[in-house]
Amino acid sequence: MTKRLALLIFLAVLSITLIFFSVRNTGKSATKKTVAVEEKTPITEYKEHLSPLDYNSILGKTNYNSTPLEILELGYLKLSTGLIVVEDPLVMLSAEPFIKPVKPGNYPVSVVVAKTKDSGDRYALAQLRFSDKKAEKWVLALKKNDDTTDLKPDEYLGFSVDAGLACFADHPAANEYLRFNDKFNEDHPDENMYDDLLAAEFKKNAQNKDDPQDVGDWVNFKIPNSAKNIILFHSGDGDGVYPCYWGVTKAGEVVSLVIDSLY
């Protein structure tokens, strides 16, 4: 009888204990708070970053700060998509275009040549023109991941030059040029594209073809076995980083794209 009573008491205590912990855990679950994690929306639009220079004071002018200027026309660039690539064509690892498209078409490319006393002829600006309308402001051209949030007024983003050259190209043309470059290197492992192909094309546009020192400064290069072209030219101030700006009218129309070699 004593054993039976002891067993009943043990079972009663065990039951009470289980009920106690069940109620305690339930209370914890009921009072537990959920902490919300704030999700940041990716920035997709940035404030316009304007050039401190008004390129209208240079484009179409005969001098700038007492330096004589000349305009050199480089021919027309075919834009089938209106997505424009600006890079150093000899070290271009990707053909990433600017995010702003323009209307497809054939557009003239020119450079402003500064006739300096100390450095000789120097490319000050390169321009791709979409219209003869006057730009009222010059807005920094951006690629997909460019962020102007922390840029100061006198700072800029740009493309890197390591071979002293720059180019304008339509996005598909730039991709095709890269494929052609890869194929050339594969077929000619002991040669390089500039010395063994492009140099002769540049020489055709030398001011003095009889001068061995005049190697030519530009070429409107038609990609072999293609209707596409890419316009290559000296970068103006050698290697470095160069900004590009959209010329925009008061009504918001994009009328040109310039590469600035003056900074």
C-alpha positions as a Markdown table, in Angstrom:
| # | Residue | x | y | z |
|---|---|---|---|---|
| 1 | Met | 0.0 | 0.0 | 0.0 |
| 2 | Thr | 2.9 | 2.3 | 0.8 |
| 3 | Lys | 4.6 | 1.6 | -2.5 |
| 4 | Arg | 1.4 | 2.2 | -4.4 |
| 5 | Leu | 0.9 | 5.5 | -2.6 |
| 6 | Ala | 4.5 | 6.6 | -3.3 |
| 7 | Leu | 4.0 | 5.8 | -7.0 |
| 8 | Leu | 0.9 | 7.9 | -7.2 |
| 9 | Ile | 2.6 | 10.8 | -5.5 |
| 10 | Phe | 5.5 | 10.6 | -7.9 |
| 11 | Leu | 3.3 | 10.6 | -11.0 |
| 12 | Ala | 1.3 | 13.6 | -9.6 |
| 13 | Val | 4.5 | 15.6 | -9.1 |
| 14 | Leu | 5.8 | 14.7 | -12.6 |
| 15 | Ser | 2.5 | 15.8 | -14.1 |
| 16 | Ile | 2.6 | 19.1 | -12.3 |
| 17 | Thr | 6.2 | 19.7 | -13.4 |
| 18 | Leu | 5.5 | 19.0 | -17.1 |
| 19 | Ile | 2.5 | 21.4 | -16.9 |
| 20 | Phe | 4.6 | 24.1 | -15.3 |
| 21 | Phe | 7.3 | 23.9 | -18.0 |
| 22 | Ser | 4.8 | 23.7 | -20.8 |
| 23 | Val | 3.1 | 26.9 | -19.5 |
| 24 | Arg | 6.5 | 28.6 | -19.1 |
| 25 | Asn | 7.6 | 27.9 | -22.6 |
| 26 | Thr | 4.2 | 28.9 | -24.0 |
| 27 | Gly | 4.5 | 32.2 | -22.2 |
| 28 | Lys | 8.0 | 32.8 | -23.7 |
| 29 | Ser | 6.7 | 32.1 | -27.2 |
| 30 | Ala | 3.8 | 34.4 | -26.7 |
| 31 | Thr | 5.9 | 37.3 | -25.5 |
| 32 | Lys | 8.8 | 36.9 | -28.0 |
| 33 | Lys | 9.2 | 39.9 | -30.3 |
| 34 | Thr | 10.1 | 39.8 | -34.0 |
| 35 | Val | 12.9 | 42.2 | -35.0 |
| 36 | Ala | 12.3 | 43.6 | -38.5 |
| 37 | Val | 15.4 | 43.9 | -40.7 |
| 38 | Glu | 15.3 | 47.1 | -42.7 |
| 39 | Glu | 15.9 | 46.5 | -46.4 |
| 40 | Lys | 17.6 | 49.3 | -48.4 |
| 41 | Thr | 16.3 | 50.0 | -51.8 |
| 42 | Pro | 19.2 | 50.1 | -54.4 |
| 43 | Ile | 19.8 | 53.5 | -55.8 |
| 44 | Thr | 18.9 | 53.5 | -59.5 |
| 45 | Glu | 19.0 | 57.2 | -60.2 |
| 46 | Tyr | 21.6 | 59.7 | -59.2 |
| 47 | Lys | 21.7 | 63.5 | -59.2 |
| 48 | Glu | 23.1 | 65.0 | -62.4 |
| 49 | His | 26.8 | 65.8 | -62.1 |
| 50 | Leu | 27.7 | 68.8 | -64.2 |
| 51 | Ser | 31.0 | 69.7 | -65.8 |
| 52 | Pro | 32.5 | 72.9 | -64.4 |
| 53 | Leu | 33.4 | 73.8 | -67.9 |
| 54 | Asp | 31.1 | 75.1 | -70.7 |
| 55 | Tyr | 32.4 | 73.4 | -73.8 |
| 56 | Asn | 30.6 | 75.9 | -76.0 |
| 57 | Ser | 33.6 | 78.1 | -75.2 |
| 58 | Ile | 35.8 | 75.7 | -77.1 |
| 59 | Leu | 33.6 | 73.9 | -79.7 |
| 60 | Gly | 33.5 | 75.8 | -82.9 |
| 61 | Lys | 36.0 | 78.4 | -81.7 |
| 62 | Thr | 39.3 | 79.4 | -83.2 |
| 63 | Asn | 41.1 | 79.9 | -79.9 |
| 64 | Tyr | 40.9 | 79.2 | -76.2 |
| 65 | Asn | 42.8 | 81.1 | -73.6 |
| 66 | Ser | 45.0 | 82.4 | -76.4 |
| 67 | Thr | 45.7 | 78.9 | -77.7 |
| 68 | Pro | 44.8 | 78.5 | -81.4 |
| 69 | Leu | 42.2 | 75.7 | -82.1 |
| 70 | Glu | 41.5 | 73.6 | -85.1 |
| 71 | Ile | 38.6 | 71.2 | -85.8 |
| 72 | Leu | 39.6 | 67.8 | -87.3 |
| 73 | Glu | 36.7 | 65.7 | -88.7 |
| 74 | Leu | 37.1 | 61.9 | -88.3 |
| 75 | Gly | 34.1 | 60.7 | -90.2 |
| 76 | Tyr | 30.8 | 59.1 | -89.2 |
| 77 | Leu | 30.1 | 56.6 | -86.5 |
| 78 | Lys | 27.3 | 54.1 | -87.2 |
| 79 | Leu | 25.0 | 53.6 | -84.2 |
| 80 | Ser | 22.7 | 50.7 | -84.7 |
| 81 | Thr | 21.5 | 50.6 | -81.1 |
| 82 | Gly | 22.3 | 54.1 | -79.8 |
| 83 | Leu | 24.2 | 52.6 | -76.8 |
| 84 | Ile | 27.6 | 54.1 | -76.9 |
| 85 | Val | 30.9 | 52.7 | -75.7 |
| 86 | Val | 33.9 | 54.9 | -74.9 |
| 87 | Glu | 37.1 | 53.1 | -73.9 |
| 88 | Asp | 40.8 | 52.6 | -74.6 |
| 89 | Pro | 40.5 | 50.2 | -77.6 |
| 90 | Leu | 43.8 | 48.4 | -76.9 |
| 91 | Val | 43.1 | 47.5 | -73.3 |
| 92 | Met | 39.3 | 47.3 | -73.4 |
| 93 | Leu | 38.3 | 44.3 | -71.3 |
| 94 | Ser | 34.6 | 44.8 | -71.7 |
| 95 | Ala | 32.3 | 46.8 | -73.9 |
| 96 | Glu | 30.0 | 48.3 | -71.3 |
| 97 | Pro | 28.0 | 51.2 | -72.7 |
| 98 | Phe | 26.7 | 54.3 | -71.1 |
| 99 | Ile | 23.2 | 53.8 | -69.6 |
| 100 | Lys | 21.7 | 56.7 | -71.6 |
| 101 | Pro | 20.8 | 55.7 | -75.2 |
| 102 | Val | 20.5 | 58.0 | -78.2 |
| 103 | Lys | 18.6 | 57.7 | -81.4 |
| 104 | Pro | 20.3 | 55.2 | -83.7 |
| 105 | Gly | 21.9 | 56.7 | -86.8 |
| 106 | Asn | 25.1 | 57.8 | -88.4 |
| 107 | Tyr | 26.8 | 60.7 | -86.5 |
| 108 | Pro | 29.9 | 62.8 | -87.1 |
| 109 | Val | 32.9 | 62.6 | -84.9 |
| 110 | Ser | 35.4 | 65.4 | -84.6 |
| 111 | Val | 38.3 | 66.5 | -82.3 |
| 112 | Val | 39.3 | 69.9 | -81.2 |
| 113 | Val | 43.1 | 70.3 | -81.8 |
| 114 | Ala | 44.9 | 72.7 | -79.5 |
| 115 | Lys | 48.0 | 74.2 | -81.2 |
| 116 | Thr | 50.1 | 74.6 | -78.0 |
| 117 | Lys | 53.5 | 76.2 | -77.9 |
| 118 | Asp | 55.1 | 73.7 | -75.5 |
| 119 | Ser | 53.4 | 70.4 | -76.4 |
| 120 | Gly | 52.6 | 70.9 | -80.1 |
| 121 | Asp | 49.2 | 69.7 | -81.4 |
| 122 | Arg | 47.1 | 68.2 | -78.6 |
| 123 | Tyr | 43.6 | 66.8 | -78.8 |
| 124 | Ala | 41.6 | 68.9 | -76.3 |
| 125 | Leu | 38.1 | 67.5 | -76.9 |
| 126 | Ala | 36.6 | 64.7 | -78.9 |
| 127 | Gln | 32.9 | 65.1 | -79.8 |
| 128 | Leu | 30.2 | 62.8 | -81.2 |
| 129 | Arg | 27.4 | 65.1 | -82.5 |
| 130 | Phe | 23.8 | 64.2 | -82.7 |
| 131 | Ser | 22.4 | 67.6 | -83.5 |
| 132 | Asp | 23.6 | 71.2 | -84.2 |
| 133 | Lys | 21.5 | 72.5 | -81.4 |
| 134 | Lys | 23.4 | 74.3 | -78.6 |
| 135 | Ala | 23.8 | 72.5 | -75.3 |
| 136 | Glu | 22.9 | 74.4 | -72.2 |
| 137 | Lys | 24.5 | 72.0 | -69.7 |
| 138 | Trp | 27.1 | 69.2 | -69.8 |
| 139 | Val | 26.1 | 66.1 | -67.7 |
| 140 | Leu | 28.5 | 63.4 | -66.7 |
| 141 | Ala | 27.9 | 60.3 | -68.7 |
| 142 | Leu | 27.5 | 57.2 | -66.5 |
| 143 | Lys | 27.7 | 53.4 | -66.8 |
| 144 | Lys | 25.5 | 51.0 | -64.9 |
| 145 | Asn | 27.3 | 50.8 | -61.6 |
| 146 | Asp | 28.6 | 54.4 | -61.5 |
| 147 | Asp | 27.6 | 56.3 | -58.4 |
| 148 | Thr | 27.9 | 60.1 | -58.2 |
| 149 | Thr | 26.5 | 60.5 | -54.7 |
| 150 | Asp | 29.8 | 61.5 | -53.0 |
| 151 | Leu | 31.4 | 63.4 | -56.0 |
| 152 | Lys | 32.5 | 66.9 | -55.3 |
| 153 | Pro | 31.8 | 69.6 | -58.0 |
| 154 | Asp | 35.4 | 69.4 | -59.3 |
| 155 | Glu | 35.5 | 65.6 | -59.3 |
| 156 | Tyr | 34.4 | 63.1 | -62.0 |
| 157 | Leu | 34.2 | 59.5 | -63.0 |
| 158 | Gly | 35.7 | 58.4 | -66.3 |
| 159 | Phe | 37.2 | 55.7 | -68.4 |
| 160 | Ser | 40.8 | 54.5 | -68.0 |
| 161 | Val | 43.5 | 54.9 | -70.7 |
| 162 | Asp | 46.6 | 52.8 | -70.6 |
| 163 | Ala | 47.7 | 52.7 | -74.2 |
| 164 | Gly | 47.2 | 56.4 | -75.1 |
| 165 | Leu | 44.1 | 55.8 | -77.2 |
| 166 | Ala | 40.4 | 56.4 | -76.9 |
| 167 | Cys | 37.4 | 55.4 | -79.1 |
| 168 | Phe | 33.8 | 55.9 | -79.8 |
| 169 | Ala | 31.8 | 52.8 | -80.7 |
| 170 | Asp | 28.3 | 51.4 | -80.9 |
| 171 | His | 27.8 | 48.7 | -78.3 |
| 172 | Pro | 27.5 | 45.8 | -80.8 |
| 173 | Ala | 30.4 | 47.1 | -82.8 |
| 174 | Ala | 32.6 | 47.2 | -79.6 |
| 175 | Asn | 31.7 | 43.6 | -78.9 |
| 176 | Glu | 32.5 | 42.6 | -82.5 |
| 177 | Tyr | 35.8 | 44.5 | -82.3 |
| 178 | Leu | 36.7 | 42.6 | -79.1 |
| 179 | Arg | 36.0 | 39.3 | -80.8 |
| 180 | Phe | 38.1 | 40.3 | -83.8 |
| 181 | Asn | 40.9 | 41.3 | -81.5 |
| 182 | Asp | 40.8 | 37.9 | -79.7 |
| 183 | Lys | 40.8 | 36.1 | -83.0 |
| 184 | Phe | 43.7 | 38.2 | -84.3 |
| 185 | Asn | 45.7 | 37.3 | -81.2 |
| 186 | Glu | 44.8 | 33.7 | -81.5 |
| 187 | Asp | 45.8 | 33.5 | -85.2 |
| 188 | His | 49.0 | 35.6 | -84.7 |
| 189 | Pro | 50.4 | 34.7 | -81.3 |
| 190 | Asp | 53.8 | 36.4 | -82.1 |
| 191 | Glu | 52.2 | 39.7 | -83.2 |
| 192 | Asn | 50.0 | 42.4 | -81.6 |
| 193 | Met | 47.1 | 44.2 | -83.1 |
| 194 | Tyr | 48.4 | 47.7 | -83.0 |
| 195 | Asp | 51.9 | 47.1 | -84.4 |
| 196 | Asp | 50.9 | 44.6 | -87.0 |
| 197 | Leu | 47.5 | 46.0 | -88.1 |
| 198 | Leu | 46.3 | 49.3 | -86.7 |
| 199 | Ala | 49.6 | 51.2 | -87.1 |
| 200 | Ala | 49.3 | 51.0 | -90.9 |
| 201 | Glu | 45.7 | 52.3 | -90.6 |
| 202 | Phe | 46.7 | 55.2 | -88.4 |
| 203 | Lys | 49.6 | 56.1 | -90.8 |
| 204 | Lys | 47.1 | 56.6 | -93.6 |
| 205 | Asn | 45.8 | 59.7 | -91.7 |
| 206 | Ala | 49.3 | 61.1 | -90.8 |
| 207 | Gln | 49.6 | 64.8 | -91.7 |
| 208 | Asn | 53.0 | 64.1 | -93.3 |
| 209 | Lys | 53.0 | 60.5 | -94.6 |
| 210 | Asp | 56.7 | 60.9 | -95.6 |
| 211 | Asp | 57.7 | 61.7 | -92.0 |
| 212 | Pro | 58.6 | 58.4 | -90.1 |
| 213 | Gln | 57.9 | 60.3 | -86.8 |
| 214 | Asp | 54.3 | 61.1 | -87.9 |
| 215 | Val | 52.5 | 57.9 | -87.2 |
| 216 | Gly | 49.0 | 59.4 | -87.4 |
| 217 | Asp | 46.6 | 60.2 | -84.6 |
| 218 | Trp | 43.3 | 58.6 | -85.6 |
| 219 | Val | 41.5 | 56.1 | -87.7 |
| 220 | Asn | 37.9 | 55.4 | -88.7 |
| 221 | Phe | 38.3 | 51.6 | -88.5 |
| 222 | Lys | 36.0 | 49.3 | -90.4 |
| 223 | Ile | 35.9 | 46.0 | -88.6 |
| 224 | Pro | 36.9 | 43.3 | -91.1 |
| 225 | Asn | 34.1 | 41.2 | -92.5 |
| 226 | Ser | 31.5 | 43.6 | -90.9 |
| 227 | Ala | 29.6 | 46.7 | -91.7 |
| 228 | Lys | 30.4 | 48.1 | -88.3 |
| 229 | Asn | 33.0 | 50.7 | -87.5 |
| 230 | Ile | 34.8 | 52.1 | -84.5 |
| 231 | Ile | 36.6 | 55.4 | -84.4 |
| 232 | Leu | 40.0 | 55.4 | -82.6 |
| 233 | Phe | 42.1 | 58.5 | -81.8 |
| 234 | His | 44.8 | 59.7 | -79.4 |
| 235 | Ser | 43.5 | 60.4 | -75.9 |
| 236 | Gly | 44.9 | 63.9 | -75.8 |
| 237 | Asp | 47.0 | 63.7 | -72.6 |
| 238 | Gly | 48.3 | 60.2 | -72.7 |
| 239 | Asp | 47.4 | 57.6 | -70.0 |
| 240 | Gly | 45.0 | 58.5 | -67.3 |
| 241 | Val | 41.2 | 58.8 | -66.6 |
| 242 | Tyr | 39.0 | 60.9 | -68.9 |
| 243 | Pro | 35.4 | 62.0 | -68.2 |
| 244 | Cys | 32.7 | 62.1 | -70.8 |
| 245 | Tyr | 29.8 | 64.5 | -70.8 |
| 246 | Trp | 26.4 | 64.7 | -72.5 |
| 247 | Gly | 25.6 | 68.0 | -74.1 |
| 248 | Val | 21.9 | 68.6 | -73.1 |
| 249 | Thr | 19.6 | 71.4 | -74.3 |
| 250 | Lys | 17.3 | 73.4 | -72.1 |
| 251 | Ala | 14.5 | 71.2 | -73.3 |
| 252 | Gly | 16.4 | 68.1 | -72.2 |
| 253 | Glu | 17.5 | 66.9 | -75.6 |
| 254 | Val | 20.9 | 65.2 | -75.9 |
| 255 | Val | 22.8 | 66.8 | -78.7 |
| 256 | Ser | 26.4 | 65.6 | -78.2 |
| 257 | Leu | 28.8 | 63.5 | -76.2 |
| 258 | Val | 32.3 | 64.9 | -75.5 |
| 259 | Ile | 35.5 | 63.4 | -74.1 |
| 260 | Asp | 37.3 | 66.0 | -72.0 |
| 261 | Ser | 41.1 | 66.0 | -72.2 |
| 262 | Leu | 41.4 | 69.3 | -70.5 |
| 263 | Tyr | 41.0 | 68.3 | -66.8 |
